[in-house]
Amino acid sequence: FGESTLDLVGFGVTERFEGEAARAAAFDESLARTDGVDTDDNAADFTSQEPTPQHSTGDVEDQDDLGELSSQLSSGSSR
């Protein structure tokens, strides 16, 4: 994948993954690394779960704000 690639996750139908591809998450799920595990096998390292949006500081985003954003994006409106 190149010398600058530190890590990656491939899921669903893809040609790029480590070991085995992780299973694709359902539309209302996200993929998460299991407790920081990195065995170089995406199927073993990632599990699907309820989304827990975070920004770079690790603080969990307010779910209400995300629901509003999702509604705006699907309707084509903006603030």
C-alpha contacts under 8 A as a table, 3 or more apart, distances in Angstrom:
res1	aa1	res2	aa2	distance
1	F	5	T	6.28
2	G	5	T	5.68
3	E	6	L	7.88
5	T	8	L	7.43
8	L	17	F	6.75
8	L	18	E	7.24
9	V	16	R	7.94
9	V	17	F	5.71
9	V	18	E	6.96
9	V	21	A	7.47
9	V	22	A	7.40
9	V	42	N	5.93
10	G	14	T	6.30
10	G	15	E	7.70
10	G	16	R	5.61
10	G	17	F	4.17
10	G	18	E	7.10
10	G	21	A	5.17
10	G	22	A	6.22
10	G	42	N	6.69
11	F	14	T	6.34
11	F	17	F	7.23
11	F	21	A	4.85
11	F	22	A	4.44
11	F	23	R	5.46
11	F	24	A	5.24
11	F	42	N	7.65
12	G	21	A	6.61
12	G	22	A	6.53
12	G	23	R	5.33
12	G	24	A	4.32
13	V	21	A	7.95
14	T	17	F	7.31
14	T	21	A	7.43
16	R	21	A	7.87
17	F	20	E	6.46
17	F	21	A	5.36
17	F	41	D	7.81
17	F	42	N	6.60
18	E	21	A	6.72
18	E	40	D	5.24
18	E	41	D	4.90
18	E	42	N	5.50
19	G	40	D	6.00
19	G	41	D	4.07
19	G	42	N	6.22
19	G	43	A	7.46
20	E	41	D	5.56
20	E	42	N	5.67
20	E	43	A	5.33
20	E	44	A	7.99
21	A	41	D	7.40
21	A	42	N	5.26
21	A	43	A	5.32
22	A	42	N	4.92
22	A	43	A	3.92
22	A	44	A	7.40
22	A	45	D	7.93
22	A	46	F	6.25
22	A	47	T	7.51
23	R	43	A	6.62
23	R	47	T	7.88
23	R	48	S	7.95
24	A	48	S	7.97
25	A	28	D	7.73
25	A	29	E	5.48
25	A	30	S	5.78
25	A	31	L	6.33
25	A	48	S	5.63
26	A	29	E	5.20
26	A	30	S	7.55
28	D	50	E	7.00
28	D	51	P	7.35
29	E	48	S	6.09
29	E	49	Q	5.35
29	E	50	E	4.90
29	E	51	P	5.50
30	S	48	S	5.48
30	S	49	Q	5.57
30	S	50	E	6.18
30	S	51	P	5.07
30	S	52	T	7.95
31	L	46	F	6.05
31	L	47	T	5.52
31	L	48	S	4.51
31	L	49	Q	6.33
31	L	51	P	7.97
32	A	46	F	5.30
32	A	47	T	5.58
32	A	48	S	6.29
32	A	49	Q	7.03
33	R	36	G	5.85
33	R	37	V	6.60
33	R	45	D	5.58
33	R	46	F	4.45
33	R	47	T	6.58
34	T	37	V	5.61
34	T	45	D	5.67
34	T	46	F	5.67
34	T	47	T	6.59
37	V	45	D	5.80
38	D	41	D	7.34
38	D	45	D	5.92
39	T	42	N	7.90
39	T	44	A	7.36
39	T	45	D	6.53
40	D	45	D	7.56
41	D	44	A	5.46
41	D	45	D	6.03
42	N	45	D	4.97
42	N	46	F	5.76
43	A	46	F	5.96
43	A	47	T	7.71
44	A	47	T	7.79
52	T	60	V	6.51
52	T	61	E	7.62
53	P	60	V	5.73
53	P	61	E	5.53
53	P	63	Q	7.97
54	Q	57	T	7.58
54	Q	58	G	5.35
54	Q	59	D	5.44
54	Q	60	V	4.51
54	Q	61	E	5.45
55	H	58	G	5.52
55	H	59	D	6.20
55	H	60	V	7.10
55	H	61	E	7.20
56	S	59	D	7.69
61	E	65	D	7.86
61	E	66	L	7.77
62	D	65	D	5.61
62	D	66	L	6.81
63	Q	66	L	5.12
63	Q	67	G	6.26
64	D	67	G	5.15
64	D	68	E	6.35
65	D	68	E	5.20
65	D	69	L	6.27
66	L	69	L	4.99
66	L	70	S	6.08
67	G	70	S	5.07
67	G	71	S	6.25
68	E	71	S	5.13
68	E	72	Q	6.24
69	L	72	Q	5.04
69	L	73	L	6.12
70	S	73	L	5.14
70	S	74	S	6.19
71	S	74	S	5.27
71	S	75	S	6.16
72	Q	75	S	5.21
72	Q	76	G	5.88
72	Q	77	S	5.02
72	Q	78	S	5.98
73	L	76	G	5.09
73	L	77	S	6.40
73	L	78	S	7.42
74	S	77	S	7.94
